[in-house]
Amino acid sequence: MAGGWAQDGAVSEQIEASINDELARMKAKARPTGTSLTHCAECEEPIPEARRQALPGVKLCIDCQRARDGRPEARGGINRRGSKDSQMK
């Protein structure tokens, strides 16, 4: 079903493109590399040996990493439908 000037399947293509963009962004997220720290870079607590071996290059303890992961991440959104004029009827 086409809506207005949109081609058949345009909504599905937009949804799929949004999902692919988000997956690419998540995969591109920097992973720690290099030598792990023995103590957390933020709170100075010791980082367990098992965590250092599981994540080479880790710099934060589990609690500090959880706090950092909980913060909202600012990113620019893309309006795939174009300008407001394209949505006017």
C-alpha positions as CSV (number, residue, x, y, z in Angstrom):
1,M,0.0,0.0,0.0
2,A,1.5,3.3,-1.1
3,G,0.8,6.5,0.9
4,G,0.7,9.7,-1.0
5,W,3.8,10.1,-3.2
6,A,5.6,7.2,-1.5
7,Q,6.4,4.0,-3.4
8,D,5.1,0.6,-2.4
9,G,7.1,-0.7,0.5
10,A,8.7,2.6,1.3
11,V,7.8,2.4,5.0
12,S,9.3,-1.1,5.3
13,E,12.5,0.2,3.6
14,Q,12.7,3.1,6.0
15,I,12.3,0.8,9.0
16,E,14.9,-1.6,7.7
17,A,17.3,1.2,7.0
18,S,16.8,2.6,10.5
19,I,17.5,-0.8,12.0
20,N,20.6,-1.3,9.9
21,D,21.9,2.2,10.8
22,E,21.5,1.4,14.5
23,L,23.2,-2.0,14.2
24,A,26.1,-0.4,12.4
25,R,26.4,2.3,15.1
26,M,26.4,-0.3,17.8
27,K,29.1,-2.4,16.0
28,A,31.2,0.6,15.5
29,K,31.2,1.5,19.2
30,A,34.8,1.5,20.4
31,R,35.8,-1.6,22.3
32,P,38.7,-1.4,24.8
33,T,42.0,-2.6,23.4
34,G,45.6,-2.7,24.8
35,T,46.7,-3.2,28.4
36,S,44.0,-3.2,31.1
37,L,44.4,-1.1,34.1
38,T,44.7,-2.8,37.5
39,H,42.6,0.0,39.2
40,C,39.6,1.9,37.9
41,A,40.3,5.2,36.1
42,E,37.4,6.9,37.8
43,C,37.1,5.5,41.4
44,E,40.5,3.9,41.9
45,E,39.0,0.6,43.0
46,P,40.8,-2.6,41.9
47,I,39.5,-4.2,38.7
48,P,39.1,-8.0,39.2
49,E,41.6,-10.1,37.2
50,A,38.7,-12.0,35.5
51,R,37.3,-8.7,34.1
52,R,40.8,-7.7,32.9
53,Q,41.2,-11.0,31.0
54,A,37.6,-11.0,29.6
55,L,37.9,-7.4,28.3
56,P,41.5,-6.6,27.2
57,G,42.1,-2.8,27.6
58,V,39.4,-2.3,30.3
59,K,39.8,1.0,32.2
60,L,36.7,1.0,34.5
61,C,35.4,-1.2,37.2
62,I,31.9,-2.8,36.8
63,D,30.1,-0.1,38.9
64,C,31.6,2.8,37.0
65,Q,31.0,1.2,33.7
66,R,27.3,0.6,34.6
67,A,27.0,4.2,35.6
68,R,28.5,5.3,32.3
69,D,26.3,3.0,30.3
70,G,23.2,4.4,32.0
71,R,23.9,7.9,30.7
72,P,22.0,9.0,27.7
73,E,24.1,9.3,24.6
74,A,23.5,12.3,22.3
75,R,23.2,11.5,18.7
76,G,21.7,13.2,15.7
77,G,18.5,11.9,14.3
78,I,17.7,11.6,10.6
79,N,14.2,12.4,9.3
80,R,14.0,9.8,6.5
81,R,10.7,11.3,5.3
82,G,12.5,14.6,4.4
83,S,11.2,18.0,5.3
84,K,7.9,19.0,6.8
85,D,6.7,20.0,3.4
86,S,6.8,16.4,2.2
87,Q,4.4,15.5,5.0
88,M,1.8,18.1,4.2
89,K,-1.4,17.0,2.6
